[in-house]
Amino acid sequence: MSASVAVGLIGAGWIGRFHGESVALRIPGTRLVAVADPAPGAAASLIEPVSPDARAYTDALEVITDPTVEAVLISTPASTHTDLVVAAAEAGKHVFCEKPMALTLEDADRAIGACAANNVALQVGFNRRFAADFTAAHDVITAGGIGTPQLLRSLTRDPGITADVASRVKPWTIFNETLIHDFDALLWLNPGARVVEVFAQADALIHPQYKEQGYLDTSMVQLRFDNGALASAEANFQATYGYDVRGEVFGSGGMVSAGEVTRTAMRHYSSPGVLADTPRVNIELFHDAYVAQLAHFADCIRSGSAPSVDGLDARNALEIALAAKESVETGLPVSLLAVPQ
């Protein structure tokens, strides 16, 4: 394998475009050699300004079977992820898959098994693990800097959702695609512990007219870990002040927090009061983390080492998301077996 990793991108939507540009322009030692997207012209429009020699396809399988592609980056709708992971693994390609890797535990096991059977790397896009402040918090926890974790909190507040977009959001997206980041972060920030109980509440408070079709935009989830720690994860799709992602872990010997609402430490003091600028989109708030996670993926391919966030991590977060869904449906806490995976 060459020192430069040849990457094929599947999905040239919002985050797919950013990933493709990162591979082509931001990460040393990676090359964007192929892009597939079913929308006419989408792949070509991404390729032309950043990697004009790359090949544009409309069929994902053309990227997977392209002999020059060493690694596949999957950035398609969630329902397609597992089949693409399996197809890429069976073609001998290393796989980076955006979250969620799967929507059922059976599919998660299928994806993990295919990558293991074909000896290819599998990394899942939990970008919070690569944000400098979250990484620093994790390092303090693993070094014993706060003692034993006792109370944890993670939140995601998106900067807004229009009625048109809300009408197209798939049921349970708030757990499967939004809070799944928080579930992974809470597991990561309570190292070695597993969730044994989940209680969730959710509603459509921003666009209630779509609740009957399964749309939810506001949720609070309570978690109990097998080491006794308690956690909360919350989400809302309309933080009018900006994109807000934070985490906190309180322990027997101290506390750490991560995440900042404002873009910089600058404050504007004037007659209306004190003003601070805030990020409004994910690729602004997590720009460096998105790049760092792909750089880590490329390093793992070159070195032969296992990615630090893998299919099992994706499965563990999905297990919580599915339990949260069940809890909302029944109105009751859901117990999980604390059995090592």
C-alpha positions as CSV (number, residue, x, y, z in Angstrom):
1,M,0.0,0.0,0.0
2,S,1.3,3.5,-0.9
3,A,2.0,6.1,1.8
4,S,-0.9,8.1,0.3
5,V,-4.3,6.5,1.0
6,A,-6.7,6.5,-2.0
7,V,-10.2,7.2,-0.8
8,G,-13.5,6.8,-2.5
9,L,-16.4,8.8,-1.2
10,I,-20.0,7.6,-1.3
11,G,-22.5,10.5,-0.8
12,A,-21.8,14.0,-1.8
13,G,-24.4,15.8,0.3
14,W,-23.7,18.4,3.0
15,I,-21.3,16.5,5.2
16,G,-20.1,14.3,2.4
17,R,-18.8,17.3,0.5
18,F,-16.9,18.5,3.5
19,H,-15.3,15.1,4.0
20,G,-14.4,14.9,0.3
21,E,-12.8,18.3,0.5
22,S,-10.9,17.3,3.6
23,V,-9.5,14.2,1.9
24,A,-8.5,16.2,-1.1
25,L,-7.2,19.3,0.5
26,R,-6.9,19.2,4.3
27,I,-5.3,15.9,5.2
28,P,-1.7,15.1,4.1
29,G,-1.3,11.6,2.8
30,T,-4.9,11.1,1.4
31,R,-6.2,11.4,-2.1
32,L,-9.8,11.6,-3.3
33,V,-9.9,9.3,-6.3
34,A,-13.6,8.6,-6.7
35,V,-17.0,10.0,-5.7
36,A,-20.4,8.5,-6.1
37,D,-23.8,10.2,-5.7
38,P,-27.1,9.4,-7.4
39,A,-28.0,13.1,-7.9
40,P,-27.1,14.2,-11.4
41,G,-23.8,16.2,-11.4
42,A,-23.3,16.0,-7.6
43,A,-20.2,13.9,-7.7
44,A,-18.7,16.0,-10.6
45,S,-19.4,19.3,-8.9
46,L,-17.5,18.1,-5.8
47,I,-14.6,16.7,-7.7
48,E,-13.9,19.5,-10.2
49,P,-12.5,22.2,-7.8
50,V,-10.6,19.9,-5.4
51,S,-9.6,16.7,-7.2
52,P,-10.2,17.0,-11.0
53,D,-8.5,13.6,-11.8
54,A,-11.0,11.7,-9.6
55,R,-13.8,9.6,-11.2
56,A,-17.4,10.6,-10.8
57,Y,-20.0,7.8,-10.4
58,T,-23.8,7.6,-9.8
59,D,-23.7,4.1,-8.3
60,A,-22.1,3.5,-4.9
61,L,-20.9,0.0,-6.0
62,E,-18.8,1.6,-8.7
63,V,-16.7,3.3,-6.0
64,I,-16.5,0.0,-4.0
65,T,-15.4,-2.0,-7.0
66,D,-13.0,0.6,-8.3
67,P,-9.5,-1.1,-8.1
68,T,-7.7,2.2,-7.2
69,V,-9.8,2.7,-4.1
70,E,-8.2,1.5,-0.9
71,A,-10.7,3.0,1.6
72,V,-14.4,3.9,1.3
73,L,-15.9,6.9,3.1
74,I,-19.7,6.4,3.6
75,S,-21.8,9.6,3.9
76,T,-25.2,8.4,2.7
77,P,-28.6,8.3,4.4
78,A,-28.6,6.2,7.5
79,S,-30.8,3.4,6.2
80,T,-28.1,2.6,3.5
81,H,-25.1,2.4,5.8
82,T,-25.0,-1.3,6.8
83,D,-25.3,-2.7,3.3
84,L,-22.6,-0.3,2.0
85,V,-20.2,-1.2,4.9
86,V,-20.7,-4.9,4.2
87,A,-20.2,-4.5,0.4
88,A,-17.0,-2.4,1.0
89,A,-15.6,-4.9,3.5
90,E,-16.3,-7.8,1.2
91,A,-14.4,-5.9,-1.6
92,G,-11.4,-5.6,0.8
93,K,-11.8,-1.9,1.3
94,H,-11.2,-0.2,4.7
95,V,-14.4,1.6,5.8
96,F,-15.2,5.0,7.5
97,C,-18.9,5.2,8.0
98,E,-20.9,8.2,9.3
99,K,-23.1,7.5,12.2
100,P,-25.3,5.6,12.7
101,M,-23.5,2.6,11.3
102,A,-26.8,0.6,11.6
103,L,-30.4,1.0,12.7
104,T,-30.7,-2.4,14.3
105,L,-28.4,-4.5,16.4
106,E,-28.6,-7.3,13.9
107,D,-27.3,-5.0,11.2
108,A,-24.6,-3.6,13.5
109,D,-23.4,-7.2,14.1
110,R,-23.5,-7.8,10.4
111,A,-21.3,-4.8,9.6
112,I,-18.8,-5.6,12.4
113,G,-18.6,-9.2,11.3
114,A,-18.0,-8.4,7.7
115,C,-15.2,-6.0,8.5
116,A,-13.6,-8.6,10.9
117,A,-13.9,-11.4,8.4
118,N,-12.2,-9.4,5.7
119,N,-9.6,-7.9,7.9
120,V,-10.4,-4.3,7.1
121,A,-10.5,-1.3,9.4
122,L,-13.8,0.1,10.4
123,Q,-14.2,3.5,11.9
124,V,-17.5,5.3,12.8
125,G,-17.9,9.1,12.7
126,F,-18.3,10.0,16.3
127,N,-16.5,13.3,15.8
128,R,-16.8,14.6,19.4
129,R,-14.0,12.2,20.4
130,F,-11.7,14.2,18.2
131,A,-12.6,17.7,19.4
132,A,-9.8,19.1,21.4
133,D,-11.8,20.0,24.5
134,F,-13.7,16.7,24.6
135,T,-10.4,14.8,24.2
136,A,-8.8,16.8,27.0
137,A,-11.7,16.0,29.3
138,H,-11.4,12.3,28.5
139,D,-7.7,12.4,29.2
140,V,-8.3,14.0,32.6
141,I,-10.9,11.3,33.5
142,T,-8.8,8.4,32.4
143,A,-5.8,9.8,34.4
144,G,-8.0,9.8,37.5
145,G,-8.2,13.6,37.7
146,I,-11.9,13.7,38.8
147,G,-11.9,10.4,40.8
148,T,-14.9,8.1,40.0
149,P,-17.5,9.5,37.6
150,Q,-20.8,10.0,39.4
151,L,-22.9,12.5,37.3
152,L,-22.6,13.0,33.6
153,R,-24.3,15.3,31.2
154,S,-24.3,15.7,27.4
155,L,-26.4,17.9,25.2
156,T,-26.9,18.7,21.6
157,R,-28.9,21.8,20.5
158,D,-29.1,22.3,16.8
159,P,-29.5,26.0,15.6
160,G,-32.9,25.6,13.9
161,I,-35.1,23.5,11.7
162,T,-37.7,24.8,9.2
163,A,-41.2,23.3,8.9
164,D,-40.2,22.0,5.4
165,V,-37.2,20.1,6.7
166,A,-39.1,18.8,9.8
167,S,-41.8,17.3,7.5
168,R,-39.1,15.1,6.0
169,V,-37.3,14.0,9.1
170,K,-37.5,10.2,9.6
171,P,-39.1,8.9,12.8
172,W,-36.7,8.5,15.7
173,T,-34.0,10.6,14.1
174,I,-33.5,12.4,17.4
175,F,-32.2,9.2,18.9
176,N,-30.6,7.4,15.9
177,E,-28.8,10.4,14.4
178,T,-28.7,13.2,16.9
179,L,-28.5,11.9,20.5
180,I,-26.5,8.9,19.3
181,H,-23.5,11.3,19.5
182,D,-24.3,12.1,23.1
183,F,-24.8,8.4,24.0
184,D,-21.3,7.6,22.5
185,A,-19.8,10.6,24.3
186,L,-21.2,9.5,27.7
187,L,-19.9,6.0,27.2
188,W,-16.5,7.3,26.3
189,L,-16.4,9.8,29.2
190,N,-17.3,7.0,31.7
191,P,-14.5,4.5,30.6
192,G,-15.3,0.8,31.1
193,A,-18.8,1.4,32.3
194,R,-22.0,0.1,30.5
195,V,-25.5,1.5,30.6
196,V,-27.9,-0.8,32.4
197,E,-31.1,1.4,32.3
198,V,-32.6,4.0,30.0
199,F,-35.6,6.2,30.5
200,A,-36.5,8.7,27.7
201,Q,-39.1,11.3,27.1
202,A,-39.5,13.1,23.8
203,D,-42.0,15.4,22.0
204,A,-42.5,17.7,19.0
205,L,-42.4,21.1,20.6
206,I,-41.0,23.1,17.6
207,H,-43.2,21.7,14.9
208,P,-46.0,19.8,16.6
209,Q,-48.0,19.4,13.4
210,Y,-45.6,16.6,12.4
211,K,-45.7,14.6,15.6
212,E,-48.3,12.1,14.2
213,Q,-46.0,11.1,11.5
214,G,-43.2,10.3,14.0
215,Y,-41.3,13.5,14.1
216,L,-39.7,14.5,17.4
217,D,-37.5,17.5,18.1
218,T,-37.0,17.7,21.8
219,S,-35.9,14.9,24.2
220,M,-34.4,14.2,27.6
221,V,-32.8,10.8,28.3
222,Q,-31.7,9.5,31.7
223,L,-29.1,6.7,31.9
224,R,-27.9,4.5,34.7
225,F,-24.4,2.9,34.4
226,D,-23.3,-0.4,36.0
227,N,-20.7,1.6,38.0
228,G,-23.5,3.5,39.7
229,A,-23.0,6.7,37.7
230,L,-26.1,8.6,36.5
231,A,-26.3,10.6,33.2
232,S,-28.6,12.8,31.2
233,A,-28.6,13.4,27.5
234,E,-30.7,16.1,26.0
235,A,-31.5,17.4,22.5
236,N,-33.4,20.1,20.9
237,F,-33.5,21.1,17.2
238,Q,-33.9,24.9,17.6
239,A,-31.4,26.8,19.7
240,T,-32.0,30.2,18.3
241,Y,-28.7,31.5,19.7
242,G,-26.5,29.0,17.7
243,Y,-25.1,25.5,17.6
244,D,-24.7,24.3,21.1
245,V,-22.9,21.0,22.1
246,R,-21.5,20.5,25.6
247,G,-20.5,17.8,28.0
248,E,-19.8,17.6,31.8
249,V,-18.6,14.9,34.1
250,F,-18.7,15.3,37.9
251,G,-16.8,12.8,39.9
252,S,-15.7,11.9,43.5
253,G,-12.6,14.1,43.1
254,G,-13.6,16.9,40.8
255,M,-15.3,17.9,37.5
256,V,-14.5,18.4,33.8
257,S,-16.5,20.2,31.2
258,A,-16.2,20.5,27.4
259,G,-17.9,22.5,24.8
260,E,-18.3,26.3,24.3
261,V,-21.4,28.1,23.0
262,T,-19.5,31.1,21.7
263,R,-17.2,31.0,18.6
264,T,-14.4,32.9,20.3
265,A,-13.6,34.6,23.6
266,M,-14.4,38.0,22.1
267,R,-17.2,40.0,23.7
268,H,-18.7,43.1,22.3
269,Y,-19.8,45.6,25.0
270,S,-22.2,48.3,23.9
271,S,-25.4,50.0,24.9
272,P,-27.6,47.0,24.2
273,G,-25.4,44.9,26.5
274,V,-22.7,42.2,25.9
275,L,-22.7,40.3,22.7
276,A,-20.8,37.2,21.6
277,D,-20.7,35.4,18.3
278,T,-21.8,31.8,18.0
279,P,-21.3,29.0,15.5
280,R,-24.4,28.1,13.4
281,V,-23.4,24.9,11.5
282,N,-21.8,21.6,12.4
283,I,-18.8,22.0,10.0
284,E,-18.0,25.3,11.8
285,L,-18.3,24.1,15.4
286,F,-16.5,20.7,14.7
287,H,-14.4,21.7,11.7
288,D,-11.1,20.5,13.2
289,A,-12.7,17.4,14.8
290,Y,-14.1,16.3,11.4
291,V,-10.7,16.6,9.8
292,A,-8.9,14.9,12.7
293,Q,-11.2,11.9,12.7
294,L,-10.4,11.3,9.0
295,A,-6.7,11.9,9.6
296,H,-6.8,9.2,12.3
297,F,-8.6,6.8,9.9
298,A,-5.8,7.3,7.3
299,D,-3.1,6.8,9.9
300,C,-4.7,3.6,11.0
301,I,-4.7,2.3,7.5
302,R,-1.1,3.2,6.9
303,S,0.0,1.7,10.3
304,G,-2.3,-1.3,10.4
305,S,-3.6,-0.2,13.8
306,A,-7.2,-0.4,14.9
307,P,-9.3,2.8,14.9
308,S,-10.0,4.2,18.3
309,V,-13.7,4.4,17.6
310,D,-15.0,1.3,15.9
311,G,-18.1,-0.8,15.1
312,L,-18.5,-2.0,18.7
313,D,-18.7,1.6,19.9
314,A,-21.3,2.3,17.2
315,R,-23.3,-0.8,18.4
316,N,-23.1,0.3,22.1
317,A,-24.5,3.8,21.3
318,L,-27.2,2.3,19.0
319,E,-28.3,-0.1,21.8
320,I,-29.0,3.0,24.0
321,A,-30.8,4.7,21.1
322,L,-33.1,1.7,20.6
323,A,-33.8,1.5,24.3
324,A,-34.7,5.2,24.3
325,K,-37.2,4.6,21.5
326,E,-38.7,1.7,23.5
327,S,-38.9,3.9,26.6
328,V,-40.8,6.6,24.8
329,E,-43.2,4.1,23.3
330,T,-43.9,2.4,26.7
331,G,-43.4,5.3,29.0
332,L,-41.2,3.1,31.2
333,P,-37.5,2.6,31.9
334,V,-35.8,0.0,29.8
335,S,-33.3,-2.4,31.4
336,L,-30.2,-3.4,29.5
337,L,-28.0,-6.4,30.3
338,A,-24.6,-5.2,31.6
339,V,-22.8,-8.0,29.8
340,P,-19.3,-7.3,28.3
341,Q,-19.5,-7.3,24.5
